[in-house]
Amino acid sequence: MRQLFGTDGIRGVAGEFPLDKRTAFAVGVALGQWVNETHSHAEVVLGMDTRESGPWLARHVAGGLHRVGVHARFAGLITTPGLAFTAGMETFAAGVMVSASHNPYRDNGLKIFNHSGFKLPDETEQSLEKEIFAWLKSGEEPESQPLAVDEGLDRAYIDHLAATLPAGLQGARIVVDTANGAASYLAPALLEQLGAEVECIHCSPDGKNINLNCGSQHLESLRARVLASGADLGVAFDGDADRALFVSHSGKLVDGDAVLLLTALPLHARGELKEVVATVMSNLGLERALKRHGIGLVRTSVGDKYVLEEMLRRNAPIGGEQSGHIIFRDFATTGDGMLTALRVLEVMRESGKDLDTLTAELEIYPQLLVNVRVRERKPLDELQTVKAEVHRTEREFGEAGRVLVRFSGTEPLARVMVEGPQLERVKFNANAIADAIRGEIGE
């Protein structure tokens, strides 16, 4: 069982285990040893978002790599999918992104990608953990390695994205919320390069304001700006821009489920798509809307790495999460918010329809997610009161609803998701299950 790696790399409070200097250095050592064993070229690319802890964490990972003879190149400020794309360039054996995605600035994380730009499989992460703990027990002292930004690396990523939309975006009016994060300069530059008129909000990172009341988890200011400006749409990224959510010209919120539907339908019409891969969190409404068009929905565990694994198994071109992590397999190896924005804009322009029209047939079932802070991660099968509440809810809803209880992969939380035809019963049952969890393992 992995102790350090969650569903999206290693994550925690910067300066505290496992995001302290010693562990960051140990990650560099372990990754460097793996690179030396598996690759003839020992070079790793590093990147970061806008958190104030990013530079020293990157320098200590680079120090660990240097200790075992692996050279680090530094992309500087870049999105997670941008780092994944760069890691997939033939120069590199691996890539490390220093980011905690949508978390507050005090948190940070380390996401590792292989030489093809894919997140590491669980087995590789587990073997790296053994080497990390071995170094931590050695008593050796960590050291940082100076890093200078290689200015050309982010340019290659922007050019790659622009090439996926050769028709351009002339005449499009877009409001962009970059969450004061990694896309603060890249997203406006990309959209303007394609000819769009861009207004950027929350594009002034200071090291502490990443995700602060902005971005994909706080759409209120984006919605207000879209309505006030008369823009065609608004797009919001999270801190590392691996996800995107949208606001239509009328202020309607458009989540990842809606994006999966509106981007899948044109591919299906061209005979290029038979099924979509999503997670257990995607709404029943998506499943039923796709079914009306003869498109299957395959569900995976939460986490875009698991979505991608299933996409590769099934040769599915599109997959993603309700939260806005969308993977377009023909263009990327991970969820990419900027790429998602281009694909949505492409569908709008080719169809001549706005977001309201494109998402009109998606009937969202009432769904409630309740987070419960927990003191331990006891197997859910051992929580008898919780099991009883879950089974009671499942009997009540039958095939007209769903219940999902799981532990967060990145925080000390149990997540309860209940979905059904009536909001009041959804709320009642979700809170009943959450109360049962609090009674057994709550803080």
Backbone torsions as a table, in degrees:
resi	resn	phi	psi	omega
1	MET	NA	134.2	-179.3
2	ARG	-74.9	138.6	179.9
3	GLN	-105.2	-29.5	-176.5
4	LEU	-100.1	-45.1	-174.9
5	PHE	-82.9	128.6	173.5
6	GLY	-101.6	-151.1	-178.9
7	THR	-73.8	-14.4	-178.5
8	ASP	-141.8	55.6	177.6
9	GLY	84.6	-157.6	178.3
10	ILE	-96.9	131.8	-177.1
11	ARG	-142.9	147.5	178.2
12	GLY	176.6	-169.1	177.8
13	VAL	-79.0	127.4	-178.8
14	ALA	-61.9	130.7	-178.5
15	GLY	96.9	-12.8	177.3
16	GLU	-115.2	151.8	177.5
17	PHE	-57.3	134.1	5.7
18	PRO	-97.9	20.9	178.9
19	LEU	-111.3	38.5	174.3
20	ASP	-96.4	174.7	-175.6
21	LYS	-63.8	-41.3	-177.9
22	ARG	-63.1	-44.7	-177.6
23	THR	-70.8	-37.9	176.2
24	ALA	-60.0	-42.4	177.4
25	PHE	-63.1	-43.0	-179.6
26	ALA	-63.3	-36.0	175.3
27	VAL	-61.0	-42.9	177.6
28	GLY	-61.6	-42.7	178.3
29	VAL	-61.9	-50.2	-177.3
30	ALA	-63.1	-44.0	179.2
31	LEU	-65.0	-41.1	179.1
32	GLY	-61.9	-40.6	177.5
33	GLN	-63.4	-42.0	178.6
34	TRP	-63.4	-42.5	178.3
35	VAL	-61.2	-44.7	-179.7
36	ASN	-61.9	-33.7	-178.3
37	GLU	-78.9	-25.4	-170.0
38	THR	-115.3	-8.3	-175.5
39	HIS	-136.8	148.4	177.5
40	SER	-84.6	-22.1	178.8
41	HIS	-110.3	119.4	-173.1
42	ALA	-99.5	78.8	177.8
43	GLU	-141.8	132.8	-177.0
44	VAL	-126.2	139.4	177.7
45	VAL	-100.7	136.8	178.5
46	LEU	-116.0	147.1	174.8
47	GLY	-147.4	170.2	-177.5
48	MET	-153.2	162.0	170.0
49	ASP	-93.2	-157.0	-168.6
50	THR	-96.2	9.6	-179.1
51	ARG	-66.5	145.4	-177.5
52	GLU	-64.8	-21.2	179.4
53	SER	-84.4	-9.0	-175.7
54	GLY	-57.8	-48.7	-176.3
55	PRO	-60.4	-45.1	-177.4
56	TRP	-72.5	-31.3	175.0
57	LEU	-65.8	-44.0	178.9
58	ALA	-61.6	-41.4	-179.5
59	ARG	-64.8	-35.1	-180.0
60	HIS	-76.6	-34.8	171.7
61	VAL	-61.7	-44.0	178.4
62	ALA	-62.0	-35.8	177.1
63	GLY	-62.7	-41.2	177.1
64	GLY	-65.6	-40.9	176.5
65	LEU	-61.2	-45.1	-179.1
66	HIS	-61.6	-36.7	-178.4
67	ARG	-57.3	-33.5	-178.2
68	VAL	-106.9	17.9	171.1
69	GLY	85.1	21.0	179.8
70	VAL	-108.0	128.8	-178.1
71	HIS	-83.0	138.2	177.2
72	ALA	-111.0	132.0	169.3
73	ARG	-108.4	149.2	-169.0
74	PHE	-118.6	116.1	177.5
75	ALA	-80.5	-13.0	-177.7
76	GLY	71.4	-139.5	-178.9
77	LEU	-73.8	117.6	-177.4
78	ILE	-155.9	155.8	177.2
79	THR	-76.4	160.3	176.4
80	THR	-59.2	-48.4	177.0
81	PRO	-64.1	-29.2	175.0
82	GLY	-65.4	-39.2	177.0
83	LEU	-67.4	-40.5	178.2
84	ALA	-61.9	-43.2	177.2
85	PHE	-60.6	-43.6	-178.6
86	THR	-65.6	-40.6	178.1
87	ALA	-60.8	-28.9	179.9
88	GLY	-79.0	-6.2	174.9
89	MET	-69.8	146.5	-168.6
90	GLU	-64.6	-12.4	179.5
91	THR	-67.4	-30.7	-165.2
92	PHE	-107.4	150.1	175.3
93	ALA	-93.4	-21.4	-178.5
94	ALA	-169.5	171.8	175.9
95	GLY	-141.6	149.1	176.7
96	VAL	-128.3	122.7	176.1
97	MET	-102.4	126.4	177.7
98	VAL	-95.4	101.8	-175.7
99	SER	-166.5	150.0	170.4
100	ALA	-116.8	25.9	170.7
101	SER	56.3	-115.2	-174.8
102	HIS	-88.8	-0.3	-177.5
103	ASN	-71.3	164.2	176.6
104	PRO	-63.5	166.0	-172.0
105	TYR	-64.1	-26.9	-178.9
106	ARG	-66.6	-25.4	177.6
107	ASP	-83.7	158.2	168.9
108	ASN	-152.2	179.0	-177.0
109	GLY	-161.3	169.6	177.5
110	LEU	-129.3	116.6	177.4
111	LYS	-111.4	128.6	-176.0
112	ILE	-110.6	135.7	178.4
113	PHE	-121.5	147.6	179.0
114	ASN	-84.6	-174.6	-174.4
115	HIS	-69.4	-10.0	176.1
116	SER	-100.8	0.8	179.9
117	GLY	87.0	10.5	178.8
118	PHE	-96.2	147.9	172.2
119	LYS	-63.7	149.8	-176.0
120	LEU	-69.6	144.1	174.1
121	PRO	-67.5	158.6	-177.4
122	ASP	-55.3	-37.9	-176.7
123	GLU	-64.9	-39.7	178.8
124	THR	-67.7	-41.2	177.1
125	GLU	-60.6	-38.4	179.5
126	GLN	-65.6	-40.0	178.8
127	SER	-69.1	-35.0	175.3
128	LEU	-64.2	-39.0	178.8
129	GLU	-57.4	-41.4	179.9
130	LYS	-59.2	-42.7	-179.9
131	GLU	-71.3	-35.0	177.8
132	ILE	-62.4	-48.8	-179.8
133	PHE	-66.3	-34.0	177.8
134	ALA	-62.5	-43.1	179.8
135	TRP	-68.6	-40.0	-179.5
136	LEU	-60.4	-30.3	179.3
137	LYS	-81.9	-10.7	-173.1
138	SER	-72.8	-22.7	-178.2
139	GLY	83.6	-0.8	178.4
140	GLU	-69.1	156.2	179.9
141	GLU	-95.0	138.2	177.4
142	PRO	-79.1	162.6	173.9
143	GLU	-146.5	151.6	179.7
144	SER	-94.3	158.5	179.7
145	GLN	-120.2	125.1	178.5
146	PRO	-57.5	143.2	-179.6
147	LEU	-130.8	134.8	173.2
148	ALA	-115.8	137.7	-176.5
149	VAL	-68.2	129.6	172.6
150	ASP	-87.4	100.3	-169.1
151	GLU	-61.5	-24.3	-173.7
152	GLY	-80.2	-14.1	-171.3
153	LEU	-70.2	-43.4	179.8
154	ASP	-69.7	-27.7	178.6
155	ARG	-63.8	-39.7	179.2
156	ALA	-61.7	-37.5	179.6
157	TYR	-67.7	-45.6	179.3
158	ILE	-60.9	-43.2	179.3
159	ASP	-63.9	-36.8	176.9
160	HIS	-61.3	-46.5	-180.0
161	LEU	-65.0	-44.4	-178.8
162	ALA	-59.7	-35.1	-178.5
163	ALA	-68.2	-17.8	179.0
164	THR	-78.7	-8.9	-179.4
165	LEU	-133.5	68.8	-174.7
166	PRO	-62.5	-23.9	-179.7
167	ALA	-71.3	-17.2	178.5
168	GLY	77.2	-175.1	-176.2
169	LEU	-131.5	30.7	-178.8
170	GLN	-55.5	130.1	177.5
171	GLY	90.7	-13.0	179.4
172	ALA	-74.3	138.7	177.6
173	ARG	-115.4	118.2	-169.6
174	ILE	-132.0	134.6	169.1
175	VAL	-101.9	130.7	-176.3
176	VAL	-119.8	130.0	173.1
177	ASP	-112.5	110.4	-175.8
178	THR	-96.2	8.9	176.1
179	ALA	60.4	24.5	-175.6
180	ASN	51.9	36.4	-173.2
181	GLY	-118.0	-151.9	-170.7
182	ALA	-65.2	-23.7	-178.9
183	ALA	-90.7	6.4	-172.6
184	SER	-55.5	-35.9	179.3
185	TYR	-106.1	-32.1	-174.5
186	LEU	-71.1	-44.7	-175.6
187	ALA	-64.7	-49.8	177.0
188	PRO	-60.0	-38.7	-180.0
189	ALA	-62.5	-42.8	179.9
190	LEU	-63.8	-50.3	-175.7
191	LEU	-66.3	-38.4	177.6
192	GLU	-68.9	-36.6	176.5
193	GLN	-59.2	-33.3	-179.6
194	LEU	-85.2	-1.2	173.7
195	GLY	101.6	3.8	-178.5
196	ALA	-79.0	155.4	170.2
197	GLU	-92.4	118.4	-169.2
198	VAL	-119.4	131.8	167.6
199	GLU	-113.9	125.4	-176.3
200	CYS	-109.8	127.7	173.4
201	ILE	-116.6	152.4	-177.7
202	HIS	54.3	51.6	-178.8
203	CYS	-120.1	28.3	-176.4
204	SER	-126.9	73.4	-176.6
205	PRO	-66.4	140.6	176.0
206	ASP	-127.1	12.2	-179.9
207	GLY	94.1	-22.3	-177.5
208	LYS	-122.2	-12.5	-173.7
209	ASN	-99.9	10.4	177.7
210	ILE	-62.0	129.4	179.6
211	ASN	64.9	8.6	-174.9
212	LEU	-79.1	102.4	-179.7
213	ASN	52.7	37.4	-178.8
214	CYS	-156.7	177.2	177.7
215	GLY	79.8	-164.3	-169.6
216	SER	-68.9	-13.7	177.3
217	GLN	-97.8	-4.4	-179.1
218	HIS	-140.3	85.0	-171.4
219	LEU	-89.9	2.1	-173.3
220	GLU	-61.7	-47.4	-177.1
221	SER	-69.9	-33.4	176.5
222	LEU	-64.9	-45.6	179.8
223	ARG	-59.2	-45.0	-179.4
224	ALA	-62.0	-40.3	-177.8
225	ARG	-70.8	-38.3	177.4
226	VAL	-61.7	-45.7	-179.3
227	LEU	-65.2	-39.2	-178.0
228	ALA	-72.2	-32.9	-173.5
229	SER	-91.6	-17.9	-175.8
230	GLY	73.4	25.4	-179.9
231	ALA	-67.8	160.8	177.5
232	ASP	-68.5	-34.2	178.4
233	LEU	-170.0	169.0	171.7
234	GLY	-124.4	148.3	177.1
235	VAL	-130.0	134.7	180.0
236	ALA	-120.4	131.1	175.2
237	PHE	-104.2	166.0	168.5
238	ASP	-95.7	-172.6	-170.4
239	GLY	-59.1	-32.1	179.4
240	ASP	-111.9	7.0	173.4
241	ALA	58.4	34.9	171.5
242	ASP	-92.4	0.8	175.5
243	ARG	-138.8	159.1	177.0
244	ALA	-146.6	137.7	170.4
245	LEU	-123.4	161.2	-170.0
246	PHE	-129.9	158.1	171.8
247	VAL	-126.7	127.7	-179.9
248	SER	-75.2	172.9	-179.0
249	HIS	-61.8	-24.1	-179.4
250	SER	-93.9	-0.2	179.2
251	GLY	96.6	4.0	178.5
252	LYS	-71.4	135.2	178.2
253	LEU	-83.7	133.7	-176.5
254	VAL	-122.0	111.1	-175.2
255	ASP	-96.1	-172.9	-176.5
256	GLY	-63.2	-34.5	177.4
257	ASP	-61.3	-44.3	179.3
258	ALA	-64.9	-37.9	178.7
259	VAL	-64.9	-41.2	177.4
260	LEU	-58.9	-43.0	-179.3
261	LEU	-65.8	-50.8	-172.6
262	LEU	-71.3	-25.1	176.7
263	THR	-88.1	-22.6	179.5
264	ALA	-76.4	-36.8	-173.0
265	LEU	-60.5	-44.3	178.0
266	PRO	-63.8	-37.8	178.0
267	LEU	-65.2	-40.6	178.3
268	HIS	-63.6	-40.4	-180.0
269	ALA	-63.5	-28.3	178.8
270	ARG	-90.6	3.7	179.8
271	GLY	76.0	21.2	-176.0
272	GLU	-104.8	2.0	-176.4
273	LEU	-149.3	132.2	176.8
274	LYS	-114.3	-27.6	-178.8
275	GLU	-150.2	157.5	179.1
276	VAL	-116.9	141.9	177.2
277	VAL	-103.5	128.2	177.6
278	ALA	-138.5	-175.2	-179.5
279	THR	-106.4	176.6	178.7
280	VAL	-63.5	-13.9	-179.4
281	MET	-84.3	-16.3	-176.9
282	SER	-65.1	144.5	-172.6
283	ASN	-70.1	146.9	175.0
284	LEU	-56.8	-29.8	179.2
285	GLY	-61.1	-36.1	176.7
286	LEU	-65.1	-46.1	-179.4
287	GLU	-57.1	-43.5	-176.3
288	ARG	-75.9	-33.6	176.5
289	ALA	-66.2	-43.5	177.5
290	LEU	-62.9	-40.9	-178.2
291	LYS	-61.0	-35.8	179.1
292	ARG	-61.8	-24.6	179.3
293	HIS	-99.4	6.3	-179.7
294	GLY	78.2	23.1	-179.7
295	ILE	-107.1	131.1	178.5
296	GLY	-84.0	155.4	174.7
297	LEU	-120.9	123.3	177.9
298	VAL	-108.1	129.0	-177.4
299	ARG	-105.0	144.7	176.7
300	THR	-127.0	178.3	170.1
301	SER	-64.2	162.5	179.0
302	VAL	-68.8	136.9	-179.4
303	GLY	128.5	126.2	-174.6
304	ASP	-68.7	-19.7	176.2
305	LYS	-66.5	-34.3	178.9
306	TYR	-75.3	-34.2	174.1
307	VAL	-60.9	-46.0	-178.2
308	LEU	-63.9	-41.9	179.0
309	GLU	-56.7	-43.1	-179.8
310	GLU	-70.8	-36.5	176.5
311	MET	-60.4	-42.7	-179.8
312	LEU	-66.9	-38.9	178.8
313	ARG	-62.7	-37.8	-173.4
314	ARG	-101.4	-0.5	-177.4
315	ASN	57.4	40.1	-179.9
316	ALA	-88.6	133.5	-176.2
317	PRO	-80.1	-21.9	-176.5
318	ILE	-132.4	139.0	173.6
319	GLY	-158.7	164.8	178.9
320	GLY	170.3	-168.7	-174.9
321	GLU	-125.0	153.2	176.7
322	GLN	-55.6	-31.8	-177.5
323	SER	-70.2	-8.1	177.4
324	GLY	108.9	-0.9	171.4
325	HIS	-75.5	106.9	-179.9
326	ILE	-120.2	132.3	-179.6
327	ILE	-111.7	124.1	173.6
328	PHE	-108.0	99.0	-167.2
329	ARG	-61.6	-26.7	179.7
330	ASP	-71.4	-16.8	-174.3
331	PHE	-122.7	-18.6	-170.8
332	ALA	-150.8	162.9	-179.7
333	THR	-108.3	1.2	-178.6
334	THR	-155.6	172.0	176.5
335	GLY	-60.5	135.7	-175.1
336	ASP	-140.1	108.6	-177.2
337	GLY	-64.1	-41.4	-179.1
338	MET	-67.7	-40.5	176.0
339	LEU	-64.4	-40.0	178.0
340	THR	-60.1	-42.9	178.2
341	ALA	-59.4	-41.9	179.3
342	LEU	-64.4	-40.4	-178.8
343	ARG	-67.6	-39.4	177.8
344	VAL	-64.7	-45.4	178.5
345	LEU	-62.6	-36.3	178.0
346	GLU	-62.6	-45.5	179.2
347	VAL	-62.8	-42.2	178.9
348	MET	-59.8	-45.4	-175.8
349	ARG	-71.8	-40.7	-178.6
350	GLU	-70.5	-32.6	-178.8
351	SER	-88.3	-21.1	-174.7
352	GLY	72.6	17.5	-177.1
353	LYS	-113.3	151.6	176.3
354	ASP	-88.0	174.3	-176.5
355	LEU	-63.8	-36.5	178.5
356	ASP	-58.4	-45.7	-178.8
357	THR	-67.8	-42.3	-176.5
358	LEU	-67.0	-24.5	-177.2
359	THR	-109.7	8.0	-172.8
360	ALA	-62.0	-33.6	-174.7
361	GLU	-82.0	-5.3	-179.7
362	LEU	-82.9	106.4	178.7
363	GLU	-94.8	109.8	-175.2
364	ILE	-83.6	125.4	174.4
365	TYR	-75.7	141.0	176.0
366	PRO	-53.0	130.9	-176.0
367	GLN	-140.8	134.9	178.7
368	LEU	-129.2	132.7	176.3
369	LEU	-113.3	122.5	178.6
370	VAL	-116.8	126.0	177.4
371	ASN	-98.6	133.4	179.8
372	VAL	-123.1	121.4	177.1
373	ARG	-71.0	134.5	-175.4
374	VAL	-124.6	152.5	178.9
375	ARG	-91.8	-17.0	178.7
376	GLU	-154.8	160.3	179.5
377	ARG	-106.8	72.9	178.7
378	LYS	-74.1	141.3	177.4
379	PRO	-52.7	131.8	-174.7
380	LEU	-61.8	-28.5	178.5
381	ASP	-65.5	-19.2	-179.4
382	GLU	-90.2	-5.7	-178.9
383	LEU	-95.2	91.6	-169.7
384	GLN	-63.9	-41.3	179.8
385	THR	-64.7	-39.9	178.9
386	VAL	-64.7	-46.1	178.9
387	LYS	-57.0	-41.7	-178.2
388	ALA	-64.2	-42.0	179.7
389	GLU	-67.3	-39.4	178.6
390	VAL	-62.8	-47.4	-178.7
391	HIS	-63.9	-37.7	178.6
392	ARG	-63.3	-43.2	179.8
393	THR	-65.1	-42.4	179.5
394	GLU	-62.2	-38.4	178.1
395	ARG	-66.4	-39.0	-178.9
396	GLU	-64.1	-44.2	-174.1
397	PHE	-86.4	-30.9	-175.5
398	GLY	58.9	-135.3	-178.8
399	GLU	-80.6	-3.4	-178.7
400	ALA	-90.0	4.5	-179.5
401	GLY	-156.9	175.0	-179.5
402	ARG	-143.3	152.9	174.6
403	VAL	-130.9	133.3	176.9
404	LEU	-137.7	126.0	174.9
405	VAL	-124.2	125.1	-178.8
406	ARG	-151.1	162.3	173.8
407	PHE	-90.7	143.3	175.1
408	SER	-64.1	144.3	176.9
409	GLY	-83.8	-7.8	-174.3
410	THR	-128.6	-11.2	-176.6
411	GLU	-140.4	160.3	178.7
412	PRO	-77.1	65.4	-175.2
413	LEU	-131.8	145.0	163.0
414	ALA	-101.5	133.6	-178.5
415	ARG	-109.4	127.4	178.5
416	VAL	-111.6	120.6	176.2
417	MET	-118.6	124.7	176.0
418	VAL	-126.3	136.5	-176.5
419	GLU	-136.0	136.2	-179.3
420	GLY	-168.3	-179.5	-173.9
421	PRO	-76.1	-23.0	-176.2
422	GLN	-123.8	124.9	-174.4
423	LEU	-59.6	-41.7	-176.8
424	GLU	-62.0	-41.7	179.2
425	ARG	-71.4	-33.1	175.4
426	VAL	-61.6	-48.0	179.7
427	LYS	-61.0	-46.6	-178.1
428	PHE	-58.8	-48.6	-175.7
429	ASN	-70.9	-38.9	178.3
430	ALA	-62.3	-43.4	-179.6
431	ASN	-70.6	-32.5	176.9
432	ALA	-64.8	-42.3	178.2
433	ILE	-67.4	-41.8	178.9
434	ALA	-61.8	-41.8	178.2
435	ASP	-62.5	-37.7	178.1
436	ALA	-64.4	-39.2	177.8
437	ILE	-65.3	-44.8	178.6
438	ARG	-58.2	-39.4	-178.6
439	GLY	-67.4	-26.5	-176.2
440	GLU	-100.4	-42.5	-175.9
441	ILE	-137.5	13.9	-179.1
442	GLY	-69.2	156.9	178.0
443	GLU	-65.8	NA	NA
